[in-house]
Amino acid sequence: MIHMSTIRDRITKQFSTKTVNTDGKIDVTLENVKEYLRIDFDEDDMLLSLMLESAKGFVCSYTKQTEAELAGLPEIKMAVMLIVSHYYDNRAIDPTSKNIDFILRQTLGMHHLYFTGVM
């Protein structure tokens, strides 16, 4: 039988192992994203930079935390790169489609005047 204090200790240890990030930003760079996506050309740098900033904003809005609060968490860095990958792989979305992508709906929904959190 596992005691609650043991579970709490494991969770505390897991989430208290932040890496140091002195500027209070989610530490994912354009170079990190290009390496993750295996892109070795510069033609999409502007697009990738926009996607990177959008992904960081999405993560902050979704978690209701600032970049400074999320900085240094490896799972947040991974989430940002996964979102950028999703944006990059799904650049051509038909906005009239009934199957609008989940991330697109959530991103726009977070800025909707009457956002309820459920879409």
Disulfide bonds with the S-S distance in Angstrom:
none
